[in-house]
């Protein structure tokens, strides 16, 4: 038996942590092309290879013949949590001090592939297929993390399959459309404070459990994992003033994910035995389920991008992009997890802008050098009430790279980016939860919240991104 709010909280906190680990602000993974990464994603109107499917499908009209692009991104992130003040857990509405550490090294190297293919049907129509990762995250604090009641281990994997069509309207204008089929899988593990759960069964048992719960030995953990498909679309427009100047407009729709999940519990034996030893009826202790279905609706946000590309002369070209993302779709997370609990978490996000500029220099017939800069807003703003597992903040990209033409049909792009993320101070307390009555003690958890308690600290983070890309025409 555990704290009756554990199921919904585990699911809620899983979704709450998704944005925190994206390598661009909000949910976004951040890089889907090494050629784009080398100019800090300022190349939406450049349309130089098949990855234009992701940035602007209208750009396929500039690609003659067949084009294939294979991308491999390697992200080397650094995240460290620095506790500040006394961390607590909640027992019957009272904050009880707890011990823990900073969580160790919570994030590791991530390797993500993407692939794109385009085919020119004739001088008006082109089709393409993109397979890429729009959102991805990994996090694993150690088991003694001071914020373990919010979350210790998380992962998110998404893959989008994006068939696309481009139509050349005339010599200056092209449009594009794509359909997005997005598969999402996620998992979360978090600890549950044993004395808080004991209080839910019988308030008089909480002190005894607290005394016996040496270093969290009797704290159960909950693991939630789930997956599902969601669907959306993307649109693009490209206008060429001449061979040297063009502008583009792109839209990517929201994708609604109705994630079907299951939660399982672990490390419950010691706590159950202790409660029975304290005199609680065994039937009541074993009455709570150790596995239950759960469901939550998630909306990944839509975005609109305006970009331009201009060739100054035979060697130099400049490019720029500005993107608006509707992050305010995330205001609350409402989770259905009966018979365990229903939970509502307030997470007010704001819409964001990001802006980037890029520059390319044709060093020789074979080599082109590229560089770029981006400023990317965080949807969390300056609010210190962010979740400990989502310390998102404003970031800057400093990007460099090169394109090497092996021959007329093959080229390689290399990119290196440093992502500087502002430090995040945070302070969080437990959110609102409702739960069904407990057999034998129907009012025990009424209005008591949950075991997350209070947590304060500072998160420092940054990342180094490496991109390798092969482009082929045939």
C-alpha positions as CSV (number, residue, x, y, z in Angstrom):
1,X,0.0,0.0,0.0
2,X,1.3,3.5,-0.8
3,X,0.3,7.1,-0.7
4,X,-2.9,7.2,-2.7
5,X,-1.7,10.1,-4.8
6,X,1.4,8.3,-6.1
7,X,-0.1,7.0,-9.4
8,X,-1.3,10.3,-10.8
9,X,1.7,12.2,-9.5
10,X,4.1,9.8,-11.2
11,X,2.3,10.2,-14.5
12,X,2.0,13.9,-14.1
13,X,5.6,14.4,-13.2
14,X,6.7,12.3,-16.2
15,X,5.0,14.8,-18.5
16,X,6.2,17.7,-16.5
17,X,9.8,16.6,-17.0
18,X,9.6,16.3,-20.8
19,X,10.3,19.9,-21.6
20,X,13.2,20.2,-19.1
21,X,15.4,17.9,-21.0
22,X,14.8,19.1,-24.6
23,X,17.9,20.5,-26.0
24,X,16.1,23.5,-27.4
25,X,13.6,25.4,-25.2
26,X,10.3,23.8,-24.5
27,X,9.6,20.3,-25.8
28,X,11.9,20.6,-28.8
29,X,14.9,18.4,-29.4
30,X,16.5,21.3,-31.3
31,X,18.5,19.8,-34.2
32,X,17.2,17.7,-37.1
33,X,20.0,18.6,-39.7
34,X,23.7,19.1,-39.4
35,X,23.7,21.7,-42.3
36,X,21.0,23.7,-40.4
37,X,22.7,23.3,-37.1
38,X,25.9,24.8,-38.5
39,X,24.1,28.1,-39.0
40,X,22.0,27.8,-35.8
41,X,18.9,26.7,-37.7
42,X,18.8,30.0,-39.7
43,X,18.7,28.1,-43.1
44,X,14.9,27.5,-43.5
45,X,14.9,29.4,-46.8
46,X,18.2,27.9,-48.1
47,X,16.7,24.5,-49.1
48,X,20.1,23.1,-50.0
49,X,19.4,19.4,-49.2
50,X,16.6,17.0,-48.4
51,X,16.3,18.1,-44.8
52,X,14.2,21.0,-46.1
53,X,11.3,18.6,-45.6
54,X,11.5,19.4,-41.8
55,X,12.1,23.1,-42.1
56,X,10.0,24.1,-45.2
57,X,8.5,21.4,-47.5
58,X,8.1,24.0,-50.3
59,X,11.9,24.0,-50.6
60,X,11.8,20.6,-52.3
61,X,10.9,22.5,-55.5
62,X,14.6,23.7,-55.6
63,X,16.0,20.1,-55.5
64,X,16.2,18.5,-58.9
65,X,16.4,14.8,-59.3
66,X,16.6,12.6,-56.2
67,X,18.1,13.7,-52.9
68,X,18.9,11.6,-49.8
69,X,20.2,13.0,-46.5
70,X,21.2,11.0,-43.5
71,X,21.9,12.8,-40.2
72,X,23.5,11.7,-37.0
73,X,23.4,14.1,-34.0
74,X,25.4,13.6,-30.9
75,X,24.5,15.7,-27.8
76,X,26.9,16.0,-24.9
77,X,24.9,17.7,-22.2
78,X,25.9,18.9,-18.7
79,X,23.3,19.3,-16.0
80,X,24.0,19.8,-12.2
81,X,21.5,20.4,-9.4
82,X,22.5,22.4,-6.4
83,X,20.1,22.1,-3.4
84,X,19.3,25.3,-1.5
85,X,17.5,25.3,1.8
86,X,15.9,22.4,3.6
87,X,14.1,19.9,1.4
88,X,10.9,18.5,2.9
89,X,8.3,15.9,2.4
90,X,4.6,16.3,3.2
91,X,3.0,14.1,5.9
92,X,-0.6,15.0,6.7
93,X,-0.1,18.6,5.6
94,X,3.1,19.0,7.6
95,X,6.5,19.5,6.0
96,X,9.0,17.1,7.4
97,X,12.8,17.5,6.7
98,X,14.4,14.9,4.5
99,X,18.0,14.1,3.5
100,X,19.5,13.6,0.1
101,X,22.2,14.5,-2.3
102,X,22.4,16.6,-5.5
103,X,21.6,13.6,-7.7
104,X,25.0,12.9,-9.2
105,X,25.3,13.3,-13.0
106,X,21.7,13.2,-14.2
107,X,22.1,13.3,-17.9
108,X,24.3,11.4,-20.4
109,X,25.3,11.6,-24.1
110,X,22.5,11.2,-26.5
111,X,22.8,9.9,-30.1
112,X,19.9,10.6,-32.5
113,X,19.5,9.8,-36.2
114,X,17.3,11.5,-38.9
115,X,16.8,10.7,-42.6
116,X,15.2,12.5,-45.5
117,X,14.5,11.5,-49.2
118,X,13.1,13.7,-52.0
119,X,12.0,12.8,-55.6
120,X,11.3,15.3,-58.4
121,X,8.3,14.0,-60.3
122,X,8.5,16.7,-62.9
123,X,9.2,20.4,-63.1
124,X,6.1,21.2,-61.0
125,X,5.8,18.4,-58.4
126,X,8.2,16.9,-55.9
127,X,7.5,14.4,-53.1
128,X,9.5,13.5,-50.1
129,X,9.7,11.5,-46.9
130,X,11.3,12.6,-43.6
131,X,11.9,10.5,-40.5
132,X,13.2,12.5,-37.6
133,X,13.1,13.1,-33.9
134,X,11.3,16.3,-32.9
135,X,11.3,15.7,-29.1
136,X,13.7,13.6,-27.0
137,X,15.0,13.6,-23.4
138,X,16.9,11.4,-20.9
139,X,17.4,12.0,-17.2
140,X,18.6,9.8,-14.4
141,X,19.3,11.1,-10.9
142,X,20.7,8.8,-8.3
143,X,18.3,7.1,-5.9
144,X,19.2,9.4,-3.0
145,X,18.5,12.6,-4.9
146,X,17.0,15.2,-2.6
147,X,14.2,15.7,-5.2
148,X,13.5,12.0,-5.6
149,X,9.9,12.4,-4.7
150,X,9.5,14.5,-7.8
151,X,11.4,12.1,-10.1
152,X,14.6,10.2,-10.3
153,X,14.7,8.8,-13.8
154,X,12.9,9.9,-17.0
155,X,13.2,9.2,-20.7
156,X,11.3,10.4,-23.8
157,X,11.5,9.2,-27.3
158,X,9.5,10.5,-30.2
159,X,9.8,9.7,-33.9
160,X,7.9,11.5,-36.7
161,X,7.2,10.1,-40.1
162,X,6.5,13.0,-42.5
163,X,5.5,12.3,-46.1
164,X,5.5,15.6,-48.0
165,X,4.5,17.2,-51.4
166,X,5.9,20.4,-53.0
167,X,4.2,22.2,-55.9
168,X,6.0,24.8,-58.0
169,X,3.3,27.4,-58.8
170,X,5.5,29.4,-61.1
171,X,9.2,30.5,-61.4
172,X,9.0,32.5,-58.1
173,X,6.6,30.7,-55.9
174,X,6.3,27.2,-54.4
175,X,4.1,25.6,-51.7
176,X,4.5,22.5,-49.7
177,X,2.4,20.3,-47.4
178,X,3.3,17.4,-45.2
179,X,1.5,14.9,-42.9
180,X,3.0,14.1,-39.5
181,X,2.6,10.8,-37.8
182,X,4.3,11.1,-34.4
183,X,5.0,8.1,-32.1
184,X,5.8,8.9,-28.5
185,X,7.2,6.7,-25.8
186,X,8.0,7.8,-22.3
187,X,8.9,6.5,-18.8
188,X,9.4,7.9,-15.3
189,X,10.6,6.5,-12.0
190,X,10.1,8.4,-8.7
191,X,10.3,7.6,-5.0
192,X,7.3,7.8,-2.7
193,X,7.8,9.0,0.9
194,X,6.9,6.0,3.1
195,X,5.7,8.0,6.2
196,X,3.3,10.0,3.9
197,X,1.7,6.9,2.6
198,X,1.4,5.5,6.1
199,X,-0.3,8.7,7.2
200,X,-2.9,8.1,4.5
201,X,-3.7,4.7,6.1
202,X,-3.6,5.7,9.7
203,X,-2.1,9.1,10.9
204,X,-0.8,7.4,14.1
205,X,1.5,5.1,12.1
206,X,3.4,7.9,10.4
207,X,5.9,8.5,13.3
208,X,6.7,4.8,13.7
209,X,7.3,4.4,9.9
210,X,9.4,7.6,9.9
211,X,11.6,6.2,12.7
212,X,12.1,2.9,10.9
213,X,12.6,4.4,7.4
214,X,16.3,4.7,7.7
215,X,17.8,6.5,4.6
216,X,14.7,5.8,2.6
217,X,14.9,2.0,2.8
218,X,11.2,1.8,3.1
219,X,10.3,4.3,0.4
220,X,8.6,2.6,-2.5
221,X,9.1,3.7,-6.1
222,X,6.7,4.1,-8.9
223,X,7.5,3.5,-12.6
224,X,5.2,4.8,-15.3
225,X,5.7,4.0,-19.0
226,X,3.4,4.5,-22.0
227,X,3.2,5.2,-25.7
228,X,0.8,6.2,-28.5
229,X,0.6,7.8,-31.9
230,X,-0.5,11.4,-32.6
231,X,-1.1,13.1,-36.0
232,X,-0.6,16.6,-37.4
233,X,0.5,18.4,-40.5
234,X,3.0,21.1,-41.8
235,X,2.8,23.7,-44.5
236,X,5.4,25.8,-46.3
237,X,5.6,28.7,-48.8
238,X,8.8,29.8,-50.6
239,X,9.1,32.9,-52.8
240,X,12.3,33.5,-54.9
241,X,12.9,37.1,-55.9
242,X,15.7,35.9,-58.1
243,X,18.4,33.2,-58.0
244,X,20.1,35.1,-55.1
245,X,17.3,36.0,-52.7
246,X,14.3,34.1,-51.3
247,X,12.0,34.1,-48.3
248,X,10.1,31.3,-46.7
249,X,7.2,30.8,-44.4
250,X,6.5,27.5,-42.6
251,X,3.9,26.2,-40.2
252,X,3.9,23.0,-38.2
253,X,0.7,22.1,-36.4
254,X,0.1,21.0,-32.9
255,X,0.0,17.2,-32.4
256,X,-2.4,15.8,-29.8
257,X,-1.1,12.7,-28.0
258,X,-3.5,10.6,-25.9
259,X,-0.9,8.5,-24.1
260,X,-2.0,5.2,-22.8
261,X,0.3,4.2,-19.9
262,X,0.7,1.7,-17.1
263,X,2.2,2.2,-13.6
264,X,3.9,-0.4,-11.5
265,X,5.3,-0.2,-8.0
266,X,8.5,-1.5,-6.5
267,X,10.2,-1.8,-3.1
268,X,6.9,-2.1,-1.3
269,X,7.6,-5.3,0.8
270,X,9.5,-3.7,3.6
271,X,7.0,-0.9,4.1
272,X,4.0,-3.3,4.0
273,X,5.7,-5.6,6.6
274,X,6.4,-2.7,8.9
275,X,2.8,-1.5,8.7
276,X,1.4,-4.9,9.5
277,X,3.9,-5.1,12.4
278,X,2.5,-1.8,13.7
279,X,-0.9,-3.4,13.8
280,X,-2.5,-2.4,10.6
281,X,-4.7,-5.1,9.1
282,X,-2.9,-7.1,6.4
283,X,-6.0,-7.0,4.2
284,X,-5.9,-3.2,4.2
285,X,-2.2,-3.0,3.6
286,X,-2.5,-5.3,0.6
287,X,-5.7,-3.8,-0.8
288,X,-3.9,-1.1,-2.9
289,X,-3.1,-2.1,-6.5
290,X,0.5,-2.5,-7.5
291,X,-0.3,-2.0,-11.2
292,X,-2.9,0.3,-12.8
293,X,-3.7,1.9,-16.1
294,X,-3.4,5.7,-16.6
295,X,-4.1,8.2,-19.3
296,X,-3.3,11.8,-20.0
297,X,-3.7,14.2,-23.0
298,X,-0.5,16.0,-24.2
299,X,-0.4,18.6,-27.0
300,X,3.0,19.4,-28.6
301,X,2.8,23.0,-29.7
302,X,2.4,24.5,-33.1
303,X,5.0,26.9,-34.6
304,X,5.3,29.5,-37.3
305,X,8.7,30.4,-38.9
306,X,9.7,33.2,-41.2
307,X,13.1,33.0,-42.8
308,X,15.2,34.4,-45.6
309,X,18.4,33.6,-47.6
310,X,20.5,36.0,-49.7
311,X,23.7,35.4,-51.7
312,X,25.9,38.5,-51.4
313,X,28.3,37.3,-54.1
314,X,29.9,34.1,-55.4
315,X,31.4,33.4,-52.0
316,X,29.2,34.9,-49.2
317,X,25.6,34.2,-48.3
318,X,23.6,35.4,-45.2
319,X,20.4,33.8,-43.8
320,X,18.0,34.4,-40.9
321,X,15.0,32.8,-39.2
322,X,12.5,33.8,-36.5
323,X,10.1,31.3,-35.1
324,X,7.1,31.7,-32.8
325,X,5.9,28.7,-30.8
326,X,2.6,28.4,-29.0
327,X,3.7,27.0,-25.7
328,X,0.8,28.4,-23.8
329,X,-1.2,25.3,-24.7
330,X,0.5,23.9,-21.6
331,X,-1.2,25.5,-18.6
332,X,-2.3,22.4,-16.6
333,X,-1.7,18.7,-16.7
334,X,-4.9,16.8,-15.9
335,X,-4.3,13.1,-15.4
336,X,-6.8,10.3,-15.1
337,X,-5.5,7.4,-13.1
338,X,-8.5,5.8,-11.3
339,X,-8.9,3.8,-9.1
340,X,-5.7,5.4,-7.8
341,X,-6.2,9.1,-8.3
342,X,-7.0,12.1,-10.5
343,X,-4.4,14.9,-10.4
344,X,-4.2,18.5,-11.7
345,X,-0.9,20.3,-11.9
346,X,-0.5,24.0,-12.7
347,X,2.3,24.6,-15.2
348,X,1.6,28.0,-16.8
349,X,3.7,28.3,-19.9
350,X,4.1,31.3,-22.2
351,X,4.5,31.6,-25.9
352,X,8.1,32.0,-27.1
353,X,10.2,33.5,-29.9
354,X,13.5,32.4,-31.1
355,X,15.7,34.2,-33.7
356,X,18.8,33.1,-35.5
357,X,21.3,34.5,-38.1
358,X,23.7,32.5,-40.2
359,X,26.6,33.1,-42.6
360,X,28.2,30.8,-45.2
361,X,31.5,31.3,-47.1
362,X,32.5,29.3,-50.2
363,X,36.2,28.7,-49.4
364,X,36.8,26.6,-52.5
365,X,35.0,24.4,-55.0
366,X,34.9,21.7,-52.4
367,X,34.6,23.5,-49.1
368,X,32.0,25.8,-47.6
369,X,32.4,27.2,-44.1
370,X,29.3,28.0,-42.0
371,X,28.5,29.7,-38.7
372,X,25.4,31.0,-36.8
373,X,24.0,32.4,-33.6
374,X,20.5,31.9,-32.0
375,X,18.7,33.3,-29.0
376,X,15.9,30.9,-27.8
377,X,13.3,31.9,-25.2
378,X,12.1,29.6,-22.5
379,X,8.3,29.1,-22.1
380,X,8.8,29.0,-18.3
381,X,9.8,32.6,-18.1
382,X,11.3,33.9,-14.8
383,X,8.8,31.9,-12.6
384,X,10.8,30.2,-9.8
385,X,7.9,27.7,-9.4
386,X,9.1,25.4,-12.1
387,X,9.3,21.7,-11.5
388,X,12.8,20.4,-10.3
389,X,12.7,18.0,-13.3
390,X,12.0,20.8,-15.8
391,X,14.5,23.6,-15.1
392,X,14.2,25.1,-18.6
393,X,15.5,28.5,-19.3
394,X,16.6,30.9,-22.0
395,X,19.5,29.7,-24.1
396,X,22.0,30.8,-26.8
397,X,23.5,28.8,-29.6
398,X,27.0,29.4,-31.0
399,X,27.4,27.2,-34.1
400,X,30.1,26.4,-36.5
401,X,30.4,23.9,-39.4
402,X,31.4,23.1,-42.9
403,X,30.2,21.4,-46.0
404,X,32.6,19.3,-48.0
405,X,31.7,18.2,-51.6
406,X,33.2,14.8,-52.2
407,X,32.1,14.9,-55.8
408,X,29.2,16.1,-57.9
409,X,26.8,13.7,-56.2
410,X,28.0,13.4,-52.6
411,X,28.7,15.9,-49.8
412,X,29.2,15.8,-46.1
413,X,28.1,18.4,-43.5
414,X,29.8,18.8,-40.1
415,X,28.5,21.0,-37.3
416,X,29.6,21.9,-33.8
417,X,27.4,24.0,-31.5
418,X,27.7,25.2,-27.9
419,X,24.4,25.8,-26.2
420,X,24.7,28.1,-23.2
421,X,21.6,27.8,-21.0
422,X,20.9,30.4,-18.2
423,X,21.0,29.0,-14.7
424,X,17.6,28.3,-13.2
425,X,16.7,29.0,-9.6
426,X,13.7,27.1,-8.5
427,X,11.3,26.6,-5.6
428,X,8.5,24.2,-5.7
429,X,5.8,22.8,-3.4
430,X,3.3,20.0,-4.0
431,X,0.3,20.6,-6.2
432,X,-3.4,19.8,-5.9
433,X,-4.6,16.3,-6.0
434,X,-7.8,14.4,-5.4
435,X,-8.1,10.7,-4.5
436,X,-10.7,8.1,-3.7
437,X,-11.5,7.2,-0.2
438,X,-9.3,4.6,1.5
439,X,-11.1,1.6,2.9
440,X,-11.4,1.8,6.7
441,X,-10.2,5.4,6.8
442,X,-12.3,7.4,4.3
443,X,-11.1,10.9,5.2
444,X,-7.4,10.3,5.8
445,X,-6.0,11.9,2.7
446,X,-8.6,14.6,2.3
447,X,-6.9,17.9,1.5
448,X,-3.4,16.7,2.4
449,X,-1.8,17.0,-1.0
450,X,1.0,14.5,-1.7
451,X,4.5,13.5,-0.7
452,X,6.5,15.8,-3.0
453,X,6.9,18.4,-0.3
454,X,9.1,21.5,-0.8
455,X,12.3,21.7,-2.8
456,X,14.6,24.6,-3.6
457,X,17.8,24.8,-5.6
458,X,19.7,26.0,-8.7
459,X,20.2,24.1,-11.9
460,X,23.2,24.8,-14.1
461,X,23.2,23.3,-17.6
462,X,24.8,23.5,-21.0
463,X,25.4,21.3,-24.0
464,X,27.8,20.6,-26.8
465,X,26.2,19.3,-30.0
466,X,27.9,17.5,-32.9
467,X,26.3,16.9,-36.2
468,X,27.4,14.7,-39.1
469,X,25.4,14.5,-42.3
470,X,25.7,12.7,-45.7
471,X,23.9,14.1,-48.7
472,X,23.6,12.2,-52.0
473,X,22.0,13.1,-55.3
474,X,21.0,10.4,-57.9
